[in-house]
């Protein structure tokens, strides 16, 4: 029999660790350029609480049937009667013929996480099982999520909301006109702004977008959008209350009717205003744009038979739309392809383009198979017309790495190796931190050192200073570091590949992680019982990471120790421990050489010995800064890049500053892709 939960079984909800509120600390400082700048944060290291045995959809269905609980199969969730509402609200919990409104409990098919639409109670699959089985001490309130904001948040929300006014009520017409121009709202009517309850805060020159409690007019939070002039354009800066990790506002949700079967999802509130005004279609704005689609929002999208993604006008928006469509069932999703004639909805409105025509060109996100080039031609055109974006996210600290790899791309496998004690973990932490500060959601799996020590190293690299000597600045840097989309696994020591892959799958689904760092592969070798042959076990593990990267469009950086080599020999691709499978499966192979570079000042240098994207390989020096624990080359450095070409092993050296240095040779000869700088003598004879 169904039992209403009368216990204090704890919910494992992820709550903010620290608050940064407008008016007390001001608008947040941006971590990286790009419109719009958003504040993202790790949510109490969420990947740490992945169950050892994740629940499957079949297990969820079997459990519900075993306990006599009726359910309805949805796109991404199962719907069932909720035990978190009073019995008077739902008369017949087990009556499968009752109104669909009584099925207000949504259970995520992938994670088992549940949400009750009526009471706003939510929790994990274990919490749901506890409620059904009546485990606890008899206090029902213990499982209900506190949906209202904290007292401090509530005061701040009300203070800002009461101080803000509608744009059309500004006393100065010129101020109202400038505000509309600044946010591109010259063609958006007052009636549209009124329907969406958009206001304007004069003190910060920001638009205010409210977050109302579902089913009521209570305020749960808000978002402030300010605009900054960047000379050649406008850059938007967003601040949310509560902080982004707890800000789950689908802007426009109060205007959605239960009868609506189609919706358009955008990445900005301004785009939703334009779409609603031009077409009258239901439209929602994702709270975290193209970075993340929290699974907590999926229940609100279950009612729609068709979902159209119109997220932006760049390649990153297109990739995000394809990733989000996987969560929502690709069969019901369509994607608007970015292009010069298909910009963002607000820009299309301002340019006088036909928004209905653009929506009609939306492509289905799902197809059974590719039968010809016809299904690929648009994707090929997208990459050809956006070469820089197709190359991936570029590093800001390692410009020489950009010249060789061109960028960091999703779906690739990078193998990184280097001698023991050469600083592999220190380098790869800065390598990943560089990408993370640019919005690349990152999951760290450190099996050698503790998370505390790793976080300390990365915080020092982030601040580029020794914080133990400036403890008064710790809180400031810690707040900024906390806002990075950075997550950690709690695994330490030997782990099985199955548990690691399960954790990675969870992180990709829940937090849209697109870069996973595994340090290192050898710590998963001891748990594999596939064979007594360690080489075969390693090949299986490498294959598993390769398949994960491809299937989930997620970049995996895998650290592998090299085999023992003589001290006077430099590492080559063949030096990677195990068989050739690791280097064959990898898209990129990076080697941290711990030897003095002839043409540069550093003792260490990084060698790119494989680059599947465009074939460019080469080496460049690294200068270690002990005070900041960084390897990035200072701007004043005259170190030069050696770039290896494929034609007869010819090597051309180019100065990173564009100038020649004393004694610099025009060309050298190296053998193969694994050539090293110590072969300069043979290059001269070649000439």
C-alpha positions in Angstrom: 0.0 0.0 0.0 1.1 3.6 -0.6 2.1 5.4 2.5 2.4 9.1 2.9 5.9 9.8 4.0 6.0 10.6 7.7 9.8 10.7 8.3 12.8 12.9 8.3 14.7 11.0 5.7 17.2 13.6 4.4 17.1 14.9 0.9 20.4 15.1 -1.0 19.6 18.4 -2.6 22.4 20.5 -3.8 22.3 23.9 -2.0 24.5 27.0 -2.5 27.6 27.3 -0.5 27.9 31.0 -0.5 25.9 34.0 -1.7 26.9 37.0 -3.8 24.1 39.4 -4.0 23.6 42.6 -6.0 23.8 45.6 -3.8 26.1 44.0 -1.2 28.9 43.0 -3.5 27.8 44.5 -6.8 27.7 42.8 -10.2 30.1 39.9 -10.5 33.3 40.2 -12.3 33.5 38.3 -15.5 35.9 35.3 -15.8 36.1 35.3 -19.6 34.8 37.4 -22.5 31.8 36.4 -24.5 28.2 37.4 -24.8 26.6 37.0 -22.4 28.8 36.5 -19.4 27.1 34.3 -16.8 28.0 33.2 -13.2 28.2 29.5 -13.0 29.2 27.5 -10.0 30.0 24.0 -8.8 27.2 22.7 -6.6 28.8 21.2 -3.5 30.9 18.9 -5.7 27.9 17.0 -7.0 29.6 14.2 -8.9 30.7 12.8 -5.5 27.3 11.4 -4.6 26.7 9.2 -7.6 25.3 5.9 -6.4 27.6 2.9 -6.8 24.8 1.0 -8.6 22.9 3.6 -10.7 19.2 2.9 -11.2 17.9 2.0 -14.6 14.5 2.7 -16.2 13.6 -1.0 -16.1 14.4 -1.1 -12.4 12.2 2.0 -11.7 9.3 0.5 -13.6 9.7 -2.8 -11.8 9.7 -1.1 -8.4 6.6 0.9 -9.2 4.7 -2.2 -10.4 5.9 -4.3 -7.3 4.4 -1.7 -5.0 1.2 -1.2 -7.0 1.9 2.3 -8.0 0.4 3.3 -11.4 2.6 5.3 -13.7 2.6 6.9 -17.1 5.5 6.7 -19.5 6.8 10.1 -20.7 9.6 11.4 -22.9 12.3 11.7 -20.2 10.3 11.1 -17.0 7.7 8.7 -15.5 4.6 10.2 -14.1 3.0 8.8 -11.0 0.7 9.9 -8.1 2.6 11.8 -5.5 2.8 10.7 -1.8 3.9 14.3 -0.9 0.4 15.8 -1.1 -2.5 15.5 1.3 -4.8 12.5 0.6 -7.7 14.9 0.1 -5.9 16.3 -2.9 -5.7 13.0 -4.6 -8.6 10.7 -3.8 -7.5 7.6 -5.6 -3.8 7.2 -5.8 -4.0 3.8 -7.4 -6.8 4.5 -9.8 -5.0 4.6 -13.2 -8.1 6.1 -14.8 -8.0 9.2 -12.6 -7.3 12.6 -14.1 -3.8 13.1 -15.4 -3.5 16.1 -13.1 -3.2 13.7 -10.2 -0.1 12.2 -11.7 2.0 15.1 -10.4 5.1 13.2 -9.4 7.8 13.1 -12.1 10.6 10.5 -11.9 13.7 11.0 -14.1 14.2 7.9 -16.2 18.0 8.3 -16.1 18.8 9.2 -12.5 15.6 8.3 -10.6 15.5 11.9 -9.2 11.8 12.9 -8.5 9.9 16.2 -8.4 6.4 16.7 -7.1 4.8 19.5 -9.0 2.2 20.2 -6.3 4.3 20.3 -3.2 7.6 21.0 -4.9 9.2 18.1 -3.0 12.2 16.6 -4.7 14.9 14.1 -3.9 16.9 11.1 -5.1 15.6 7.6 -6.0 16.7 6.4 -2.5 14.6 9.2 -0.9 11.5 8.1 -3.0 12.0 4.4 -2.0 12.2 5.5 1.7 8.9 7.4 1.3 7.1 4.5 -0.3 8.4 2.0 2.3 7.6 4.3 5.2 11.1 4.4 6.6 11.6 7.3 9.1 10.4 8.7 12.4 7.1 10.2 11.3 7.8 13.7 10.3 6.5 14.4 6.8 8.1 17.9 6.6 11.6 16.4 6.6 11.4 15.4 2.9 9.9 18.6 1.5 12.3 20.8 -0.3 12.4 24.3 1.0 11.1 26.0 -2.1 11.1 29.5 -0.8 14.3 31.6 -0.8 16.3 32.1 2.3 15.4 35.1 4.4 18.4 37.1 3.2 17.6 36.2 -0.4 14.0 37.0 0.0 14.8 40.5 1.4 17.2 41.2 -1.5 14.7 40.0 -4.1 11.9 42.1 -2.7 14.1 45.1 -2.3 15.3 45.0 -5.9 11.8 44.2 -7.2 10.2 47.1 -5.3 12.8 49.5 -6.5 12.5 48.5 -10.2 9.8 49.9 -12.4 8.3 49.1 -15.8 10.2 50.7 -18.8 7.1 52.6 -19.9 6.8 54.2 -16.5 10.3 55.8 -16.5 9.8 59.6 -15.9 12.4 60.6 -18.5 11.4 59.5 -22.1 15.1 59.8 -23.2 16.2 57.4 -20.5 13.5 54.9 -21.6 14.6 55.3 -25.2 18.3 54.7 -24.4 17.4 51.7 -22.3 15.5 50.1 -25.2 18.4 50.8 -27.6 20.9 49.4 -25.1 19.0 46.1 -24.9 17.8 45.9 -28.5 14.1 46.4 -27.4 13.2 49.1 -29.9 10.7 46.8 -31.6 9.4 45.0 -28.5 6.1 46.5 -27.3 5.1 47.6 -23.8 2.4 45.0 -23.9 5.0 42.2 -24.3 7.1 43.5 -21.5 3.9 43.7 -19.3 2.9 40.1 -20.0 6.3 38.8 -19.0 6.5 41.2 -16.0 9.8 42.7 -17.1 11.1 45.7 -15.1 14.0 48.1 -15.2 16.3 48.9 -12.3 17.6 52.5 -12.8 20.4 52.4 -10.2 22.3 49.6 -12.1 20.7 50.2 -15.6 19.6 46.6 -15.6 16.5 44.7 -16.8 14.9 42.6 -14.1 13.4 39.2 -15.0 11.3 37.7 -12.2 11.1 34.0 -11.2 7.7 33.2 -9.9 6.8 30.1 -7.8 5.0 27.6 -10.0 1.2 27.9 -9.5 1.4 31.1 -7.5 2.5 34.7 -7.7 5.2 34.3 -5.0 8.7 35.4 -5.9 11.4 32.7 -5.8 14.2 34.9 -7.3 15.2 37.1 -10.2 17.8 37.8 -12.8 19.4 41.1 -13.5 20.7 41.8 -17.1 23.0 44.7 -17.6 24.7 45.8 -20.8 28.3 46.9 -21.3 29.6 48.8 -24.3 32.5 46.9 -25.9 33.2 49.3 -28.7 32.2 47.1 -31.6 29.1 45.7 -29.8 27.3 45.2 -26.5 28.1 42.5 -24.0 25.5 41.4 -21.5 26.3 40.6 -17.9 23.9 38.5 -15.8 23.4 38.2 -12.1 20.9 35.9 -10.4 19.4 35.5 -7.0 19.7 32.8 -5.8 23.0 31.9 -7.2 23.1 30.1 -10.6 23.3 26.6 -9.2 19.9 27.1 -7.5 18.4 29.4 -10.2 16.0 27.1 -12.2 13.8 29.7 -13.7 12.3 28.7 -17.1 11.4 32.3 -18.0 7.9 32.5 -19.4 6.6 29.4 -17.6 3.6 31.2 -16.0 2.3 32.0 -19.5 2.3 28.3 -20.6 -1.1 26.6 -20.7 -1.6 22.8 -20.0 -3.0 22.6 -23.6 0.2 23.8 -25.2 1.8 21.0 -27.2 4.7 22.9 -28.8 7.3 25.2 -27.3 10.4 27.1 -28.5 13.4 27.2 -26.2 15.9 30.1 -26.3 19.1 30.9 -24.4 18.2 34.5 -23.5 15.1 36.1 -22.1 15.3 38.9 -24.7 14.9 36.3 -27.4 11.8 34.8 -25.8 10.2 38.3 -25.7 10.8 38.7 -29.5 9.5 35.2 -30.3 6.3 35.6 -28.2 5.5 39.0 -29.7 6.2 38.0 -33.3 4.5 34.6 -33.4 2.4 34.2 -30.3 4.0 30.7 -29.7 4.7 29.4 -26.2 8.4 30.2 -25.5 10.7 29.5 -22.6 14.2 30.7 -21.8 16.8 28.4 -20.3 18.2 29.8 -17.0 21.8 29.0 -17.8 21.8 29.5 -21.6 23.9 27.1 -23.7 26.1 25.9 -20.8 23.7 23.6 -19.0 20.2 22.2 -19.0 19.6 21.1 -15.4 17.6 17.8 -15.2 15.4 19.5 -12.6 13.7 21.4 -15.4 12.8 18.3 -17.5 9.4 17.7 -15.7 8.2 21.1 -16.8 8.9 20.2 -20.5 7.1 16.8 -20.4 3.8 18.1 -21.7 5.2 19.2 -25.1 5.0 16.9 -28.1 7.4 19.2 -30.1 10.3 21.3 -28.8 12.3 23.6 -31.0 15.7 24.8 -29.9 16.7 28.3 -31.1 19.6 29.0 -28.9 21.9 31.4 -30.8 23.9 32.2 -33.9 27.2 30.4 -33.3 28.5 26.8 -33.5 28.6 26.4 -29.7 24.8 27.1 -29.6 24.3 24.4 -32.2 26.3 21.9 -30.3 24.5 22.7 -27.1 21.1 22.3 -28.8 22.1 18.8 -30.0 23.3 17.9 -26.5 20.1 19.1 -24.8 17.9 17.3 -27.3 19.4 14.0 -26.1 17.9 14.7 -22.6 14.5 15.6 -23.9 14.1 12.7 -26.4 15.5 13.7 -29.8 12.4 12.4 -31.6 10.4 15.3 -30.5 13.1 18.0 -30.9 14.0 20.3 -33.8 16.9 22.6 -34.1 17.3 26.0 -35.8 20.7 26.0 -37.5 22.7 29.2 -36.9 23.5 31.3 -39.9 23.7 34.8 -41.3 20.1 34.6 -42.3 19.0 32.8 -39.1 20.4 34.9 -36.2 19.0 35.1 -32.7 15.2 35.8 -32.5 15.7 39.3 -31.2 18.2 40.2 -33.9 15.9 38.6 -36.5 13.1 40.8 -35.3 15.2 43.9 -35.4 16.5 43.1 -38.9 13.0 42.6 -40.2 13.5 38.9 -41.0 10.5 36.5 -41.0 10.6 34.5 -37.7 8.0 32.0 -38.9 10.1 31.3 -42.0 13.2 30.6 -39.9 11.2 28.3 -37.6 10.0 26.3 -40.6 13.6 25.6 -41.5 14.2 23.8 -38.1 15.9 20.4 -38.6 14.9 17.3 -36.8 17.3 16.3 -34.1 16.9 12.6 -34.6 17.3 10.3 -37.6 17.7 6.6 -37.8 20.7 6.6 -40.0 22.6 8.7 -42.5 21.7 7.5 -46.0 23.5 10.1 -48.1 25.6 13.3 -48.1 22.3 15.2 -48.1 21.9 14.8 -44.3 25.5 16.0 -43.8 25.8 18.9 -46.2 24.4 21.5 -43.8 26.7 20.4 -41.0 29.7 20.5 -43.3 28.7 24.0 -44.4 28.4 25.0 -40.8 32.0 24.0 -40.1 33.4 25.5 -43.3 31.7 28.9 -42.6 32.8 28.8 -38.9 36.3 27.6 -39.1 37.5 29.1 -35.8 34.5 27.9 -33.9 34.8 24.4 -35.4 38.4 24.3 -34.2 37.1 24.5 -30.6 37.8 26.6 -27.5 41.2 28.3 -27.7 43.5 28.4 -24.7 44.2 31.9 -23.3 47.4 30.8 -21.4 49.0 28.7 -24.0 49.0 30.5 -27.4 51.5 28.0 -28.8 49.1 25.2 -28.1 46.5 27.0 -30.2 48.9 27.1 -33.1 49.3 23.4 -33.1 46.0 21.9 -31.8 43.9 24.9 -33.0 41.6 24.5 -30.0 39.8 22.1 -27.6 37.1 20.1 -29.3 34.3 18.0 -27.9 34.2 14.3 -28.6 38.0 13.8 -28.7 40.4 11.7 -26.6 43.7 13.3 -25.6 46.5 11.1 -24.1 49.0 13.0 -22.0 52.2 11.5 -20.7 55.5 12.6 -19.2 58.3 11.4 -16.9 57.7 10.8 -13.2 58.1 14.1 -11.3 58.1 16.2 -14.4 54.9 18.1 -13.3 52.2 16.3 -15.3 49.4 16.9 -12.7 50.5 20.5 -12.3 50.5 21.2 -16.0 47.3 19.4 -16.8 45.5 21.2 -14.0 46.4 24.6 -15.5 45.6 23.2 -18.9 42.1 22.3 -17.7 41.7 25.5 -15.6 42.3 27.6 -18.7 39.4 26.0 -20.5 37.2 26.0 -17.4 37.5 29.8 -17.0 36.1 30.1 -20.5 33.0 28.2 -19.7 34.0 24.6 -20.5 32.3 22.5 -17.8 35.0 20.3 -16.4 35.0 17.1 -14.3 38.2 16.1 -12.5 39.1 12.6 -11.6 42.3 12.7 -9.5 43.3 9.2 -8.3 46.8 10.2 -7.2 46.4 13.3 -5.0 43.5 14.4 -2.8 40.9 16.9 -4.0 41.9 19.3 -1.4 45.5 19.4 -2.6 44.4 19.6 -6.2 41.9 22.4 -5.5 44.7 24.3 -3.7 47.0 24.0 -6.7 44.3 25.1 -9.1 43.3 28.0 -6.8 46.9 29.2 -6.8 47.1 28.9 -10.5 43.8 30.8 -10.8 44.9 33.6 -8.6 48.5 33.5 -10.1 49.9 34.2 -6.6 50.7 32.4 -3.4 47.6 32.9 -1.3 49.3 31.6 1.9 51.2 34.8 1.8 48.0 36.9 1.3 45.3 35.3 3.3 43.4 38.5 3.4 42.6 37.9 -0.3 41.6 34.3 0.1 37.8 34.9 0.3 37.8 37.1 -2.8 39.7 34.5 -4.9 37.8 31.6 -3.4 34.4 33.2 -4.3 35.5 33.7 -7.9 37.0 30.2 -8.1 33.8 28.7 -6.7 31.8 30.2 -9.6 33.8 28.1 -12.2 31.9 25.2 -13.7 34.3 22.8 -12.0 33.5 19.4 -10.4 35.5 16.7 -8.7 35.1 13.0 -8.2 35.8 11.6 -4.7 37.6 8.5 -6.0 41.1 8.0 -4.7 43.4 5.1 -5.3 42.4 2.1 -7.4 39.0 2.2 -9.0 37.0 0.1 -11.5 36.4 1.5 -14.9 32.7 0.8 -14.6 32.3 3.1 -11.5 34.3 5.8 -13.2 32.3 5.6 -16.4 29.1 5.7 -14.5 30.2 8.8 -12.7 31.2 10.5 -15.9 27.8 9.6 -17.5 26.1 11.1 -14.5 28.1 14.3 -14.8 27.4 14.7 -18.5 23.6 14.2 -18.0 23.1 16.3 -14.9 25.8 19.1 -15.3 26.5 19.0 -19.1 30.2 18.3 -18.5 32.1 18.5 -21.7 35.7 17.9 -20.5 36.8 15.0 -18.2 40.3 14.7 -16.9 41.5 11.3 -15.6 44.7 11.3 -13.7 45.7 8.6 -14.2 44.9 5.4 -16.1 47.1 3.1 -14.1 44.9 3.5 -11.0 42.1 1.6 -12.8 44.3 -1.3 -13.8 44.1 -3.2 -10.5 40.3 -3.6 -10.4 39.9 -5.1 -13.9 39.5 -8.9 -13.8 39.3 -9.2 -17.5 42.6 -10.8 -17.9 45.9 -11.4 -16.0 47.5 -9.5 -19.0 47.8 -5.9 -17.9 48.2 -4.8 -21.5 44.8 -6.3 -22.5 43.2 -4.7 -19.4 44.6 -1.3 -20.4 43.4 -1.7 -24.0 39.9 -2.3 -22.7 40.0 0.8 -20.5 41.3 3.0 -23.3 38.6 1.7 -25.6 35.9 2.4 -22.9 37.1 6.1 -22.7 37.2 6.4 -26.4 33.6 5.1 -26.8 32.5 7.5 -24.0 34.0 10.5 -25.6 32.4 9.8 -29.0 29.0 8.8 -27.7 28.6 11.7 -25.3 30.4 14.4 -27.3 32.7 14.9 -24.4 36.4 15.5 -24.5 38.4 13.1 -22.3 42.0 13.9 -21.3 43.7 10.7 -20.1 47.0 10.8 -18.2 49.1 7.7 -18.7 52.5 7.0 -17.2 55.3 6.2 -19.7 57.3 3.0 -19.7 60.7 3.1 -18.2 63.2 4.8 -20.5 66.9 5.6 -20.2 67.5 9.0 -18.7 69.4 10.3 -21.7 66.5 9.5 -24.1 63.5 11.6 -24.8 60.0 10.2 -24.7 58.3 9.3 -27.9 54.7 8.2 -28.7 55.9 4.6 -28.4 57.0 5.4 -24.9 53.4 5.4 -23.6 52.9 2.4 -21.3 51.1 -0.6 -22.9 50.4 -1.4 -26.5 49.9 1.0 -29.4 46.1 1.1 -28.8 46.3 4.2 -26.6 48.1 6.3 -29.2 46.0 4.8 -32.0 42.7 5.6 -30.3 43.8 9.1 -29.2 43.0 12.2 -31.3 45.8 14.1 -29.6 49.0 12.9 -27.9 50.8 15.4 -25.7 54.2 14.6 -24.1 55.7 16.7 -21.3 59.5 16.4 -21.9 61.7 17.1 -18.9 64.9 18.0 -20.8 66.5 21.3 -21.7 65.3 22.8 -25.0 68.2 24.0 -27.1 66.4 27.1 -28.6 64.6 28.2 -25.4 65.2 29.1 -21.8 63.1 26.3 -20.1 64.1 22.9 -18.9 60.7 21.4 -19.8 58.8 21.6 -23.1 55.5 20.2 -24.4 55.5 18.1 -27.5 52.4 17.5 -29.6 53.2 14.2 -31.3 49.7 13.6 -32.7 47.0 15.9 -33.9 44.1 14.2 -35.8 42.3 17.5 -36.4 44.7 18.9 -39.0 48.0 17.1 -38.6 50.1 19.9 -37.2 52.6 18.7 -34.6 55.6 20.3 -32.9 57.1 21.4 -29.6 57.3 24.5 -27.5 59.1 25.4 -24.2 57.4 25.6 -20.8 58.7 27.9 -18.1 57.6 26.8 -14.6 56.7 29.6 -12.2 57.1 28.2 -8.7 55.3 31.1 -7.0 52.1 30.6 -9.0 52.6 26.9 -9.9 52.0 27.8 -13.6 53.6 26.7 -16.8 52.2 29.4 -19.0 54.9 31.4 -20.8 55.1 35.1 -19.7 54.3 37.6 -22.5 57.9 39.0 -22.4 59.4 35.6 -23.1 61.3 35.2 -26.4 60.8 31.4 -26.5 60.2 30.1 -30.0 57.8 27.5 -31.4 59.1 24.6 -33.5 56.5 23.4 -35.9 56.9 20.1 -37.6 55.6 19.6 -41.1 54.9 16.2 -42.8 56.9 16.8 -46.0 60.2 14.8 -45.5 60.4 15.7 -41.9 61.1 19.4 -42.5 60.9 21.5 -39.4 60.2 25.3 -39.5 60.8 27.3 -36.4 58.7 30.4 -35.8 59.1 33.0 -33.1 56.0 33.3 -30.9 56.6 37.0 -30.9 57.2 37.2 -34.7 60.9 38.1 -34.4 64.1 36.2 -35.0 66.5 35.5 -32.1 70.3 35.4 -32.1 71.6 32.1 -33.5 68.2 31.0 -34.7 68.3 28.6 -37.7 65.9 28.8 -40.6 65.2 25.1 -40.8 66.0 21.8 -39.2 65.4 18.2 -40.0 63.6 15.8 -37.7 62.5 12.2 -38.3 58.7 11.5 -38.1 56.1 13.1 -35.8 58.1 12.2 -32.7 61.0 14.4 -33.6 62.7 16.3 -30.8 64.8 19.5 -30.5 68.0 17.5 -29.8 68.2 16.5 -33.4 69.3 20.0 -34.6 72.7 18.8 -35.5 71.4 16.3 -38.0 69.1 19.0 -39.5 72.1 21.2 -40.4 73.7 18.3 -42.4 70.3 17.8 -44.1 70.4 21.3 -45.4 
